[in-house]
Amino acid sequence: MLFFISLAIAFRRNRFLKGLSYTVIIIGVVSFAMYYPGYFVTIGDFKLSKLIIPLLQIIMFGMGTELSLKDFANVIRMPRGIIVGVVFHYLIMPFVGLTIATLFNFPSEIAAGIILVGCCPSGLASNVMAYLAKANLALSVSVTTISTLLAPFLTPLLLKWLGGGFVQINFWAMVWDITKIVIIPIVVGLAFHYLMRGKFKWLDKILPLFSMGGIALILAIMVAAGRDNLLKVGALLLVATFIHNVAGFFLGYWSARLLKFSEKDSRTISLEVGMQNAGLATGLALTLGKMATAGLAPAIFGPVMNVNGSCLASWWHNHLPDEEASEKEKTDDHKDTVEANII
């Protein structure tokens, strides 16, 4: 843990590696949970798994406080990009998840966890990655918001359709679970944003830190609960989640390019397709009573997604989108012409 914390601090001092610092801490926490699972299972008679749903609700509340009606106005301003981003997200990741779960021949409940991750909405981290990748941040926020608001209907529907053969799904029970985990906290957070704006500035600073700490604790609890199963299929599941995530980035980007989206928007759609809300998948695995099996894929997908996403965002950060590069080249040529005329 000291090694990973030291590495994270070192990464924070480098502008190219800064985006990986939180991921390094996550890897450290997950490693600690693997070696000492007892610390993340119970405290006395209290089961730490009971913290997962409240933590997710607070994280979603934090997302709501960051939203405004302007974010929803983007739907009118850029409908094509948002529709394509959301549709690709809910098409590519669920079917890639089903394909991987089938090809790797995992036990039914672990396979269901892979499909569950694929059926969840975009992850909040995609907005950070879009910013680092010099992508379209407004489009990223809009796709994340809309895909999240559609989750109570689309996630149970897709999971029942694609994963019903692996694990029993109660459609309406899952609709309510997602509504109370996601929609209600977001609506309360949005109301808080407008009714209490500027009155609790300390809360604006604490919520992002609490969210990061909450995600780390959720992953640790999940890993500790499924440690024995993870030791049996961990390496293979790591490969499967890596392929799932990278396929999302790749197919999202090139699908957007085939539809003639700009480089900047294609980067955004790529990140929105590949980045999943692994925290929500974790909570749903808990409500299904399959935390130690179906919860394994979300527990691994979270760190893998952040490592891959950070690397991709760092690469794009150092390579301007085509349209911006062309504009920069024209500007440089114009400057050279002006300087030549002056001389």
Summary of the structure (lengths in Angstrom):
residues: 343
radius of gyration: 20.7
end to end distance: 60.7
largest distance: 81.8
contacts: 1236
relative contact order: 0.17
helix: 82%
strand: 2%
